[in-house]
Amino acid sequence: MKKLKIWGILCMLICVLCMSGTLVRADEDAGYVYENIAVNVDITEKREYRITETMDIDFEDAMHGIVRDLPKSGNAEGYSIRNIQVEGMPFQVDERQNNIAVRIGDENKLVQGKKRIVLSYTLKHYQDYDQTYDYAYLNLLGTDYDTEVRKFQAEVSFPAKERLLDYKITSGSRGSHTNTYTKETVKDNLMVIQSTKILPARHGVTLQLKYEEGVFSAAPEYQFPYVIKKNVLDVTVTPEQDIQVTQKISIQTLDMYTRIYLPMLCDLWDKSDYKIEDIELSDADMKYNEYDSLTAYARKKGEHSYTIRYTIHPYRLLKDSFTLNLFKQSEDTKLENMTLRLHMPYAPAYAVRTGRDNDVQQDNWTGKVDGTTVTIHTTKEIRAAESFVVTVPVESGYFKRDSGGLIKLGGLLCAGFMGLLAFLRFGIFRKKQLIIPVNFYPPKGMNPAEAGYVIDNDLSVTDMTALLFYWADKGYLKIRNIDSSYSFEKIQAPDSSAPMYEQHLFERMFAHGKKGIVSKEDLKYTFYMDIRDARKELLQGFQGEYALRSQKVEALRKLLMLLSLVPLFLLNALAHYEIYGDMLTAVLMSVGLLPILAPVMILLMLYRNYKKGAMAKGAMVAVTIILGGFTLMISPILLLGTTASAPYTVLGIALTLVAYCMSCGIHKDSAYRQRLLSQLLGFRDFIKTVEKERLELLLKDDPEYYYHVLPYAQVLHVSDIWEHKFHDITLQAPQWYDSSETMDSIMFYHMVHEIDHDMRSVATPPASSSSSFGSGGDDSGYSGGGGGFSDGGFSGGGSGGGGSHGW
């Protein structure tokens, strides 16, 4: 048992380490380091950042060179990259969707040792979105370098020192708002930034400059590919909480063949919480799907008008509030004029959020409430990456839906099924009280294996190996314990009155030894097959008139165990169909929940075996940890797609487990088993309750009475109780036990347990056996995403930067 626990703990630790290894990104040796990076930046009034990077690299391993990755956008805006040049090594520019890869080095030549490389390029920006201030936001050292930078220095030349309001430097891993790696000095229009310690891999340095508005007025103004000139929305929220939308939108496109992504009010909702119904589109080139939302394809340049009607149906009544998204924050466009008329069942309070992240604006809209209608107008443009969201609190008393008829039907059917099971389990097939007489001996003619099978209705390995002490007590074998090593010596074969499976098992056991002596080592990896065959022979004897249980009732029990899945399938499928309206998905989701139930049902079955003593405590704990952990891990994944119907799913699982437990308890013992069981229970009760004085009288009549009872006490799961009753009673050594040590009750107790443990080990099949048991265009435009300038900046959030890796 101790070994089992140790192995269980080791397995758990290995699993945890493996899982954590997938979550932690190891910075393996990159094969090169930066001895020094010196960056020179010239920021012009056109918002051009002219950058020169002088890199002193120590190639510790032989490689072709490095790949310097330059991103095309930062956290706040996009830009174009021009005039890429490299000195010191050959280079090649590879432009990709989100970045430019500058491959520096010769594919036909390896370099090793120290090398200086000078990379220069220009980042060209449009005017920033902010109408109050101007900004420059630059990653001097990106956060994607895969090796450390031992020394770093940057010289930044910037315009209009007299109009500079503030600046901020951050250093560290991406997202850092502090500066722990550098210091700076500023003189006139020059800022010098120097590292104070080594910058580890994936640690960068970012600079943000905040100016008065107009410093970068010479920068070109960005031309959006399309502009939302006007968007009028008429929205009605019904008492059933369906949101009916009519939207009329006018859009101006800059060029022909433009793909337009139109905003929908539910853009910020979780797609598993609602569905779109009754959608009407006014143009053949418009399309809606649940992945790309609503799109239009403008084939001509100029103004286009669209009318859209649809209904948002939440799968469940919203309790606290709901949001209406009036502008698609991620799209490369701007909204010039918008009107929302929201009709509610009550006069609502509401809140409007606009701006970028922490830069929340309150002066670009107006709103009023007239009765139960809210009207909101924009007063300023809403630009790319800005939010425009209305939040409306829900007053639950105004909303109601009729509960689904299918769910009610499923509930009634489940209630009827559970009632039937309860009637069968606790009514017709309830456990009947037996008349239990006091017995000093087991039923005549019944060996321990048969007694163990009758008492548990299950034949365990312990039941079979208890025959060893039974054979010893019968005089068929001797147990020799010499120098703490025991073996079995054959005295005589079981007499002809013994069952055939018992005679066969005895002979096969000694066939593994030599000259009538067999040891534990002789039986290892072989005796389990003999046990398996004997087990089959024994079970064949309990058929027909000797069957322990009614076969018809057993067939009914198995059928009901299968039907115990009905509550899960019925409630989950009907609720899913009622809410989501998709029967195929409802059925598939119900079947998909079986991996949650199967481990729990297996645990329940194993727990029954454990309570009967047919399973070790350590094994039960280990299996519980494994199966329980698996269930906890997989449950959120399988329930993820059923958020709206989750309460019915959980109820279905609970009812199924209850139904399974009740089904397992439906039995009807045969008259044959009832007679034997009554005698065995009387014998077991005697073992539990017998007093010392009575035992002494029995021992006086039969000095080896203790040893006669011992194998039966093992299969009746009272061996510890039986042994404890003889702690202060002197026992003479049995005739079948030969030891080089002095015999006492404690020593004999440990010997019995050791042999029992070892024999169960050799009688168990091994694990492998089966058993029944340089370039860039100016069209880079806006690259969306959150963030902005006014949040104070953070490491890796600006323009440029990127990182490098060897090749």
VEXVO-656144 format. One line per 2 residues: their letters; for each residue x negated, z negated, y negated of C-alpha. Coordinates in steps of 0.5 Angstrom, whole numbers, plus 500, padded with zeros to 3 digits. Layout:
a	X Z Y | ...
! end
This chain:
mk	500 500 500 | 494 498 495
kl	491 505 497 | 498 509 495
ki	498 505 489 | 491 507 487
wg	492 514 488 | 499 514 484
il	496 511 478 | 490 516 479
cm	495 522 479 | 499 519 473
li	492 519 469 | 490 526 471
cv	497 529 469 | 496 525 462
lc	489 528 461 | 491 535 463
ms	497 535 459 | 493 532 453
gt	488 537 454 | 493 543 453
lv	495 539 446 | 488 538 443
ra	484 544 441 | 477 543 443
de	472 546 438 | 467 548 443
da	460 550 441 | 461 556 437
gy	453 559 438 | 452 559 430
vy	452 554 424 | 452 555 417
en	446 552 414 | 449 554 407
ia	454 558 404 | 454 559 396
vn	460 562 393 | 461 565 386
vd	467 567 383 | 469 570 377
it	477 569 375 | 479 575 370
ek	485 575 365 | 488 580 370
re	488 575 375 | 483 578 379
yr	478 574 383 | 471 577 384
it	468 573 390 | 461 574 392
et	459 569 398 | 452 568 400
md	452 566 407 | 445 563 411
id	447 563 418 | 443 560 424
fe	444 564 430 | 443 559 435
da	445 564 441 | 444 571 441
mh	450 575 439 | 452 581 435
gi	454 577 428 | 460 574 426
vr	467 577 424 | 469 574 417
dl	477 574 417 | 480 575 410
pk	488 573 410 | 492 578 405
sg	497 572 403 | 496 565 401
na	501 559 401 | 504 561 395
eg	503 569 394 | 501 575 397
ys	495 579 394 | 491 586 395
ir	484 585 398 | 479 591 395
ni	472 593 394 | 469 590 400
qv	461 590 401 | 456 587 405
eg	449 586 405 | 444 584 410
mp	447 587 416 | 452 593 418
fq	459 592 417 | 466 595 419
vd	473 593 416 | 479 593 420
er	485 592 416 | 491 588 420
qn	498 586 419 | 496 579 416
ni	489 579 415 | 483 584 414
av	477 583 419 | 470 584 417
ri	466 585 423 | 459 584 421
gd	453 586 425 | 451 591 430
en	454 592 437 | 448 595 440
kl	444 590 437 | 443 582 438
vq	441 577 433 | 438 570 434
gk	435 565 429 | 436 565 421
kr	440 570 417 | 442 571 410
iv	449 575 409 | 452 577 402
ls	459 579 402 | 463 581 396
yt	470 583 395 | 476 582 390
lk	483 579 390 | 488 582 386
hy	494 578 384 | 500 580 380
qd	503 575 375 | 505 569 378
yd	513 567 379 | 512 561 374
qt	515 562 367 | 513 555 365
yd	505 555 367 | 500 560 369
ya	496 558 375 | 490 560 379
yl	490 558 386 | 484 560 391
nl	481 557 397 | 473 557 396
lg	472 556 403 | 477 557 408
td	480 552 414 | 479 557 419
yd	471 557 420 | 470 555 428
te	463 552 426 | 461 547 421
vr	458 548 414 | 452 544 413
kf	451 545 405 | 456 548 401
qa	456 550 393 | 461 554 389
ev	460 557 382 | 467 559 379
sf	467 562 372 | 474 562 369
pa	478 564 362 | 481 561 357
ke	478 554 357 | 482 552 351
rl	488 553 355 | 487 550 361
ld	491 544 362 | 489 541 369
yk	485 543 375 | 485 540 382
it	480 540 388 | 482 539 395
sg	477 539 401 | 479 537 408
sr	483 540 414 | 489 545 412
gs	494 541 409 | 489 536 406
ht	491 533 399 | 485 529 397
nt	478 531 396 | 473 527 400
yt	467 533 401 | 465 535 394
ke	464 533 387 | 464 538 381
tv	462 539 374 | 465 543 369
kd	461 546 363 | 465 551 358
nl	468 556 362 | 464 554 369
mv	465 550 374 | 460 548 379
iq	463 545 386 | 458 542 391
st	459 539 398 | 457 531 399
ki	457 532 406 | 457 536 412
lp	464 540 413 | 466 540 420
ar	469 546 423 | 476 548 420
hg	475 544 414 | 475 548 407
vt	475 547 400 | 481 549 395
lq	481 550 387 | 487 550 383
lk	487 551 376 | 494 550 371
ye	494 554 365 | 499 555 359
eg	504 560 360 | 501 567 358
vf	494 566 360 | 494 572 365
sa	499 576 362 | 495 582 363
ap	496 582 370 | 501 587 373
ey	508 585 374 | 510 585 381
qf	515 591 383 | 520 588 388
py	522 594 393 | 529 592 392
vi	533 587 387 | 540 584 388
kk	543 585 381 | 550 582 383
nv	552 578 389 | 560 575 388
ld	562 571 394 | 569 568 395
vt	569 563 401 | 575 559 404
vt	574 553 408 | 580 552 413
pe	583 545 415 | 580 548 422
qd	573 548 418 | 572 555 419
iq	569 558 413 | 572 565 411
vt	567 569 407 | 568 575 403
qk	562 578 399 | 561 584 394
is	553 585 393 | 550 590 389
iq	543 592 390 | 538 596 386
tl	532 600 391 | 525 602 388
dm	524 607 393 | 528 611 399
yt	529 609 406 | 529 601 404
ri	531 596 409 | 535 591 406
yl	536 584 409 | 542 581 406
pm	543 573 405 | 548 570 409
lc	551 563 408 | 549 560 415
dl	542 562 415 | 539 555 415
wd	544 553 420 | 542 552 428
ks	544 558 431 | 546 554 437
dy	551 550 432 | 556 556 430
ki	558 563 432 | 560 569 427
ed	567 572 428 | 571 578 425
ie	565 581 421 | 567 587 417
ls	562 591 414 | 563 597 409
da	557 601 410 | 555 605 417
dm	548 603 415 | 549 596 415
ky	548 592 422 | 549 585 424
ne	546 581 430 | 544 574 431
yd	537 575 431 | 536 579 424
sl	542 577 421 | 545 582 416
ta	541 588 414 | 543 594 411
ya	539 601 411 | 539 604 404
rk	537 612 405 | 537 613 397
kg	533 610 391 | 538 607 386
eh	544 602 386 | 548 601 393
sy	554 597 393 | 556 593 400
ti	562 589 402 | 562 584 407
ry	567 580 411 | 566 575 416
ti	568 568 419 | 563 562 421
hp	566 558 426 | 562 551 428
yr	562 550 435 | 564 542 433
ll	567 539 427 | 562 538 422
kd	561 530 420 | 557 529 414
sf	556 535 410 | 554 543 411
tl	550 547 407 | 551 554 404
nl	545 559 403 | 546 563 397
fk	539 567 397 | 534 569 403
qs	528 565 401 | 523 569 405
ed	525 576 403 | 521 580 398
tk	526 580 393 | 530 577 387
le	537 575 385 | 539 577 378
nm	546 575 378 | 551 571 383
tl	557 568 383 | 560 563 388
rl	568 561 389 | 568 556 394
hm	576 554 396 | 576 547 400
py	582 543 402 | 580 538 397
ap	576 537 391 | 569 536 393
ay	563 533 390 | 557 538 391
av	549 539 390 | 545 545 388
rt	538 546 390 | 534 551 387
gr	526 552 386 | 520 552 391
dn	519 546 395 | 518 540 390
dv	519 545 384 | 526 544 383
qq	530 547 377 | 536 545 374
dn	537 550 369 | 538 556 372
wt	545 555 374 | 552 552 372
gk	558 550 376 | 565 547 375
vd	571 544 379 | 578 547 378
gt	582 543 383 | 580 544 390
tv	575 550 388 | 568 550 386
ti	565 556 382 | 558 556 381
ht	554 562 377 | 547 563 376
tk	544 563 369 | 537 565 371
ei	533 570 376 | 532 567 383
ra	525 570 386 | 522 570 392
ae	520 564 396 | 525 560 391
sf	531 556 395 | 538 557 392
vv	542 552 397 | 549 549 396
tv	550 542 400 | 558 540 400
pv	560 533 403 | 565 533 409
es	571 529 408 | 573 528 415
gy	580 527 414 | 582 534 412
fk	579 537 418 | 582 537 425
rd	582 542 431 | 587 542 437
sg	583 539 443 | 582 545 448
gl	587 546 453 | 581 548 458
ik	577 541 457 | 584 537 458
lg	585 541 465 | 578 540 467
gl	579 532 465 | 585 532 469
lc	582 535 475 | 576 531 475
ag	580 525 475 | 584 527 481
fm	578 529 485 | 575 522 483
gl	581 518 485 | 582 522 491
la	574 520 493 | 576 513 491
fl	582 512 495 | 578 515 501
rf	572 511 500 | 575 504 498
gi	582 505 502 | 582 509 508
fr	574 509 510 | 573 502 507
kk	568 498 511 | 571 494 516
ql	570 487 517 | 567 486 524
ii	567 479 529 | 560 477 529
pv	558 472 535 | 552 468 535
nf	547 472 540 | 540 469 542
yp	538 475 545 | 539 483 543
pk	544 487 547 | 543 488 554
gm	539 494 556 | 537 496 549
np	530 497 547 | 528 496 539
ae	528 503 538 | 535 504 540
ag	537 497 536 | 534 500 530
yv	538 506 530 | 544 503 531
id	543 498 526 | 541 503 520
nd	544 509 523 | 538 512 522
ls	531 512 526 | 525 511 522
vt	518 511 525 | 518 503 525
dm	523 503 530 | 519 508 534
ta	513 504 534 | 516 497 535
ll	516 500 542 | 509 498 543
fy	510 490 542 | 516 491 547
wa	512 494 552 | 507 489 551
dk	512 484 552 | 515 487 558
gy	508 487 561 | 507 495 561
lk	500 494 557 | 495 489 554
ir	493 489 547 | 485 487 546
ni	482 485 539 | 475 485 540
ds	471 484 534 | 477 486 529
sy	478 492 533 | 484 493 537
sf	486 498 543 | 491 498 548
ek	490 498 556 | 495 501 560
iq	498 496 566 | 503 499 569
ap	508 505 567 | 515 503 565
ds	520 502 571 | 525 508 573
sa	531 504 569 | 527 505 562
pm	530 512 558 | 526 518 560
ye	524 519 552 | 521 512 553
qh	517 513 559 | 515 520 557
lf	512 517 550 | 509 511 554
er	505 516 558 | 503 521 553
mf	500 515 549 | 495 514 554
ah	494 521 555 | 490 521 549
gk	485 515 551 | 481 515 557
kg	481 510 563 | 488 507 561
iv	485 505 554 | 487 508 548
sk	485 506 541 | 488 507 534
ed	483 513 533 | 485 516 539
lk	492 517 537 | 490 519 530
yt	493 526 528 | 496 527 535
fy	501 521 537 | 506 523 531
md	508 529 535 | 509 525 541
ir	513 520 537 | 517 527 534
da	519 529 541 | 521 522 543
rk	525 521 537 | 529 528 539
el	530 525 546 | 533 519 543
lq	538 522 539 | 540 527 544
gf	543 520 548 | 547 518 542
qg	552 524 543 | 559 525 545
ey	562 518 547 | 556 515 545
al	556 518 538 | 555 512 533
rs	560 515 528 | 566 520 528
qk	563 527 527 | 570 529 524
ve	569 524 518 | 561 526 518
al	563 533 517 | 568 531 511
rk	563 526 508 | 558 532 508
ll	563 537 505 | 565 531 500
ml	557 530 498 | 557 538 496
ls	564 538 492 | 561 532 488
lv	558 537 484 | 565 539 482
pl	566 534 476 | 559 537 473
fl	561 545 474 | 568 544 472
ln	567 540 466 | 561 543 463
al	563 550 465 | 570 549 462
ah	567 546 456 | 562 551 455
ye	567 556 455 | 572 553 451
iy	567 552 445 | 562 558 446
gd	567 563 449 | 562 566 454
ml	564 565 461 | 558 568 465
ta	553 563 460 | 558 557 462
vl	557 558 469 | 550 560 469
ms	549 553 464 | 552 549 470
vg	548 552 475 | 542 551 471
ll	543 543 471 | 542 543 478
pi	534 541 477 | 537 535 473
la	541 532 479 | 537 534 485
pv	531 529 483 | 537 524 482
mi	540 525 488 | 534 525 492
ll	532 518 489 | 539 515 491
ml	538 518 498 | 531 515 498
yr	533 508 495 | 538 507 501
ny	532 508 506 | 528 503 502
kk	534 498 502 | 534 499 510
ga	526 498 510 | 525 505 512
ma	521 506 506 | 515 502 503
kg	516 499 496 | 509 503 494
am	512 510 496 | 519 508 493
va	515 507 486 | 511 513 486
vt	517 517 488 | 521 514 483
ii	515 515 477 | 514 523 479
lg	522 525 480 | 524 520 474
gf	519 523 470 | 520 530 472
tl	528 529 470 | 526 526 463
mi	521 532 462 | 526 537 464
sp	533 534 461 | 532 536 454
il	530 543 456 | 536 544 460
ll	541 541 455 | 538 545 449
gt	543 550 450 | 549 546 450
ta	548 542 444 | 556 543 442
sa	558 541 449 | 553 536 451
py	558 530 451 | 562 534 457
tv	555 535 460 | 553 528 460
lg	560 526 462 | 560 531 468
ia	553 529 470 | 555 522 470
lt	561 523 474 | 558 527 479
lv	553 522 481 | 558 517 482
ay	562 522 486 | 556 523 490
cm	555 515 491 | 562 515 493
sc	561 521 498 | 555 518 501
gi	559 511 503 | 565 515 507
hk	564 513 514 | 567 511 520
ds	564 508 526 | 565 509 533
ay	568 504 537 | 561 504 541
rq	557 503 535 | 562 497 533
rl	561 494 539 | 553 494 539
ls	553 493 531 | 557 486 532
ql	552 484 537 | 546 486 533
lg	549 483 527 | 550 476 531
fr	543 477 533 | 540 478 526
df	544 472 523 | 541 468 529
ik	534 470 527 | 536 468 519
tv	539 462 520 | 536 458 527
ek	533 451 526 | 527 449 528
er	530 444 533 | 534 450 536
le	527 454 537 | 523 448 540
ll	529 448 545 | 529 455 547
lk	521 455 547 | 521 450 552
dd	526 454 557 | 522 460 555
pe	515 459 552 | 514 467 550
yy	521 467 547 | 518 468 540
yh	514 475 543 | 521 477 546
vl	524 477 540 | 519 480 535
py	520 487 536 | 527 487 535
aq	526 483 529 | 522 488 526
vl	527 494 527 | 532 489 524
hv	528 488 518 | 527 480 519
sd	520 480 522 | 517 476 516
iw	523 471 517 | 522 470 524
eh	514 469 523 | 515 464 518
kf	520 460 522 | 514 459 527
hd	509 457 522 | 509 450 524
it	510 451 531 | 505 451 536
lq	505 458 540 | 501 459 546
ap	498 466 546 | 502 471 550
qw	499 474 556 | 499 481 554
yd	494 479 548 | 487 479 549
ss	482 477 543 | 475 474 542
et	478 470 536 | 482 463 537
md	489 464 537 | 494 461 532
si	500 463 528 | 497 466 522
mf	492 470 525 | 497 473 530
yh	502 474 524 | 496 478 521
mv	495 482 527 | 502 484 528
he	502 487 521 | 496 490 522
id	498 494 528 | 505 495 525
hd	502 499 519 | 496 503 523
mr	501 505 528 | 506 507 523
sv	500 511 519 | 498 515 526
at	505 516 527 | 506 520 521
pp	505 527 520 | 499 529 516
as	500 532 509 | 499 539 512
ss	504 539 518 | 512 540 517
ss	516 535 521 | 523 533 521
fg	522 526 518 | 474 594 405
sg	480 596 403 | 487 595 402
gd	493 597 398 | 497 595 392
ds	503 594 396 | 501 587 399
gy	507 584 395 | 510 578 396
sg	508 574 402 | 514 569 403
gg	513 562 405 | 514 555 402
gg	509 552 398 | 507 554 391
fs	503 552 385 | 507 546 382
dg	506 542 389 | 499 540 386
gf	495 545 392 | 492 543 398
sg	486 545 403 | 488 552 405
gg	494 553 401 | 491 558 396
sg	489 565 396 | 483 568 400
gg	479 563 404 | 480 565 412
gs	475 563 417 | 470 566 421
hg	468 567 429 | 462 570 432
w	462 576 437
! end
